[in-house]
Amino acid sequence: MQENLISIIVPVYNVSKYLRHCVDSLLRQTYENIEILLVDDGSTDDSGELCDQFMESDNRIRVIHQKNQGVSVARNEGLRQARGAWVMFVDSDDWVEPEICETLLDRALKSNCDICGCDLLKEVEGERPQIQAVYKHDVLIQKPEMESLVATLLHKNIEGTHYNRSVMNGHSCIQALLGPYCKLYRKDIVDGIEFPQHIQYAEDTLFVLRVMIGASSVAWVNQALYHYRFWPMSLVNKYDKRRAEDCVSLDRATLEYIKSAYGEKEELLNAFAYGCFLRATRLFHYYARKTKKREFASICKLLKATLKSSVYFKALRNPALKFDGLKRKFQLFLLRNGFVGIMYIFVRFL
């Protein structure tokens, strides 16, 4: 492992239109002690050939070809082959500012932290970039504050938590905080932690949560150095009937990690319960938006089974779940009592 070498892991699948922009932004880094791992996940366009061309043009680039197994497997393979003391993830249709590696590494070394993150710019075609700022200024989070940061991640709604409300920027920043990108990780703390392969939705947040639990400190730079390209029809946003099943799997695994690390810590279990409530309501919004009227009965059956799962059944009955607004109170009443048909209609038409 080379001292302060940064391994940049880029999962690649059918992105030939954007790949050059991404790789060029990495090659222009002001910090040159980097290796770029392009993991071609069985692309059927010319992305794989482009990766090989990039490798021939710069000896800092390594290419891994594998059969199509999904982004989690690609990232995990990149982690296994990374030689650096530090690791960064960049999606192949995104790009970064030239100083991202230098800025994050400099802050990480000066702070002696395990993770250093930065704000991102949400890029939507035809619109002005939107800055997703996590904090109002640079911060360094150390134990025991780390436990409160984990609670914020579990809650998944920064505006609803009490942690550092004076310095956090609002719930719009949650994407930058939860995503694996726009962060530099000390390789030691990610060794042995993998992206889950059996979950298709929000699997990367589970990885970030596990790494955060194991970190002793996190620094954040109040600069937008990562450009996140947002696609309305991406895997996260397109219809997938398994979304509810993935949410149950995700939350079950999350609860196991929390209990193994912290036991029955009340603050964290309460935050987890709020996260489950938010995810449950968003599931109803998701299916109400994406499905047709003729699917009403089958979707209600699916959602009823989700609410009956042990993880959601218990979380939604946590006495700490309290809301001031009538809308949230009514939604909680419907979820607790399994009135899925009424909840479905409520979120669809009101």
N, C-alpha and C positions, 0 to 999 in steps of 0.2 A: 504494500500500500504506500503510494507516494505521498509525501508530506504536502498537505493542502491542495492536492489534486482534486478537482471537482469533476465528478462523473455526471454527465447530463443524459438522462434516459428519455428517449423519444419513441413512444410506440407508434408504429406506422401502419396504416391500413387504407388503401385506396384514396390517397390525398395528393396525388401528383400535381394538382392545380395549385396547392398551397405549400407543398413541402420545401421548395427552394427558398421561399420567403422565410420560413422557419429556420432552416439550416443556415442561411446567410446571416441571420440575426445572431446565431450562436457563434459563427466563425468571426464575427466582428467584435467579439468581446474584448474589452480593454484588459481583462485578466486572461492571460493566454495559457495558463497551466490547467487545461481542461481536456477531458476526453468526451466525445459525443458518441453515445451508443444508440444507433438507429436499429430498432427491433421491428423488422418487417414481418407483420403478422399474416403472412399468406396473401398479400395483396394480389388482386386480379387485374389491376391496371398496371401502368409502368412505374409505380412507386418503388418496387423492388430494384428495378434497373437504375432508377435515379439514385437510390441509396448507394449502390455500387460505384456509380460515377462520382458521387461526393467523396467516397472513401479513397478513390484514386487521386483526388485533387488535394487532400489534406490528411496527413498521417495521424491527426488527432481523432479522426472518425473511424469507428469500428461498426461493422454491419452484422447483424444476427438475423438470419432467415429462419422462419419456422412456419409450420402449417397454421392455418387460421384457428385460433383458440380463444380469441378475445383480448381486450385491453389489459385485463388483470394478469393474465398469463404472460403477456408481453412485458409488462412492467416488472413482474417477478423475475423473469429471465434477465432483464436488464440489471436488476439488483444483484442477482447471483454473479454476473460477470463484471460488475463494476469494480474498478481497481482503486478508486479515489478514496480519500479520507472524508470527503463530503459528497453528498448526492443531491441532485436536483431533478425534478420531473418537468418536462415541457411537452405539451400536446402538439402533434404534428401540424395542426392547422392554426396554431397560435404563433406568436413571436415575442421577442423580448428586447428591452433596451440594451445598448452596448455595455452599459456599466452595471448590469444586474449582478453578475458574478463578483465583480470587484467590491461593490457596495455591500452586498450581503456577507461576503467572507470577512471583509474588514470589520464590520459590526460584530459578527459572530466571534472573531478572535479577540477583539477588545472587550467584549462582554463575557467571554468564556461560556457561551450558551450552547445548547444542543440543537436548537432550531432558530433560524432567523428568517422572518418573512417580510414581504412588502405588499403594498397595495397593488391592485390591478385595474386595468382599463377594459371595460366590457365593450367589445366591438360588435355592433350589429350593422349589417350591410345597409347602406343608405341613411344611416343615422350618425349623429355625433357620438364619439366615444363617451362612456359614462365611467367616471372614476368610482371604484369600489374601495373606499378607504375604511380600514378597520378601526384605527385610532386617530385622534386629533393631533397627535404628535408622536415622536419616537418613544417607545416604552421598552422596559425590561421587566419581565414577569419571572419571579423566583418563588420557590417554596416559602411559605405555605400558600401563596397566591395561585400557584399552579392548580390547586384543587378547585378554586373558584373559576378558573379558566375552563377546566374540564366541565364544570357545571354549566357554563355558558354554551359549550359545544353540545352538551346533552339536551339543553333546552331548545336549541336551534332557533331561537328568536331573541336576539340581543336586547331588543327594547323591553322584553318582559323579564329581564334578569336585573339583579341589583349590583352585579359585579362591575366595578369600574365605570359606572354609568357616566361619570363626569368626563372620562377620557375616551370612551368608545363612541363610534360615529353613527350608530343606528343599525337597524336590522338589515339594510341593503348590503352591508358589508359581509354578511354571513358566508357568502360564496367564497370570498377570498380567504376567510378563516378556516373553512371546512375542506376546501379543495386541496389536493396534494401538490398542485402547482404553486408558483410564486413563493416558494420556500426553499431554503437550503438546510439540509439535514446532516448532522454528524453521522457518518456511516455506522459507527458503533451502536447507535440507538435504534437503527432500523434493521440491523442484522437479526434474522430469525422472525421478522414480521413480514407477512405477505398480504397482498391484496386478495380478498376472498374471491374464489373462482365460481362459486355456485350462486352468487347474487349478481343480478344485472343492473339493479337500480341503487344508486348511492353507495356502491361498494367502496369507493375511494374514501368516503367519510369515515368508514369503520377503520381503515388503515390509519388515517390521520389521528383519530381518537386514540387508538392503541399507542401510537408513537408519542402523542402528547402526554398520555398517562405515564410513560416511561421516562419522559424528559425531566431534567432538573431545572431547566430555565428556558425561556423563549424570549427572543428579542424581536421587535417589530420596527421596520423602517417606514416612516410616513412619506413614502415616495411611490408613485405608480410606475413600476418598472416592467410589468408583465401585461401583455395584450391578450385577452381572452376572447376568442371569436365565438360568438353565441349564435347557435342555429336553432330556430323555432322547431324544426323537424328533426332534431338530433335524437339519439337513442333515449335521452332523458325525457324528451318532450313528446315523442310520438307514442301512439297508443300501444300498450302492452298489457294484455289481460292478467299477466303474472305480477303486475306491480304490487298488488295487495300481498301476495305470497312472499315477495321479496322484502316488503316492509316488515312482515312478521319475522322472517329469518334475520334481517338486519337488527331489529330491536332485541330479539332473543340473544343474539351473539353479543350485542352491546351490553346488555344487562349482565351477562356472564363475565365480561371483562371488568365491568365496574365492581361487581361483588368480589371478584378475585383480587382486585387491586386495593379496594377500600372497605370491603365488608358491607355491612348494612348502614352506610353513612347516610343520614337522613337528608342532608342538603342535596346530595347527588341523586338519591332515589326520587326526591321531589322534582328535581330538574328533569330527570328522565321521564317522569310521569307527564310533565308539561310537554316534553318533546313528543311523546306518544299521542297526546291529545291533538297537537298541531298536525302531526302526520296523519292521524285518523281523519280529521276534518278535510285535510288536503286530498286524501284518497277519495272522499266523496265528491269533492269538486272535480278531481281528475276524471273519474268515471262518468259523472254527470255531463261533463264537457265532451268526452270522447265517444260515448256510446249512443246507440240509437234506441228509440222508444221500445222496439220489439225485444231488446235485450234487458229490459227493466227487471224482469223476474230473476233471470240468471245472475245479474250483477248484484241484486239485493241479497241473493243467497250467498254469493261470494263475500260480500261485505259483512253479512251476519256471522259467517264463519270466522272472519278476521277479528271481529269484536269479541268472539267467544274464545279466541286463542288465549292461553294462560297469561301471556305477557301483556296483552292489551286489556284483558278482563281485570287484572289486578291493578295495572297502572291507572286505568280510568276511574278506579274506585279509591285512589289515593286521597285521603282527606285534605291534603295540601292543595288540591286543585280547586281554586276559587277564583271567580271572575266578578268584576264590577258591572260590566255591560250585560244587558238582557240577552243579546244575541249569543254571546259565548255561554252564558248560563243555560239557555235553551238547548244549544247544541250539546253541551255536556249531559244534560238530562236525557236527550234522545240517544246519545251514544251509550250511556250507562244502562239504559233500559232496553237497548237493542231495537229501537224503533227505526230500523234502517230505511224503510219506505218513506216515512215522513222526512227523515234527514236528507234522503236523496232528492226529494221534491223541494225541500227547503233550500238547499244549496243551488239547485238548478234554476229555480224561478224567483228566488227572493234575493 
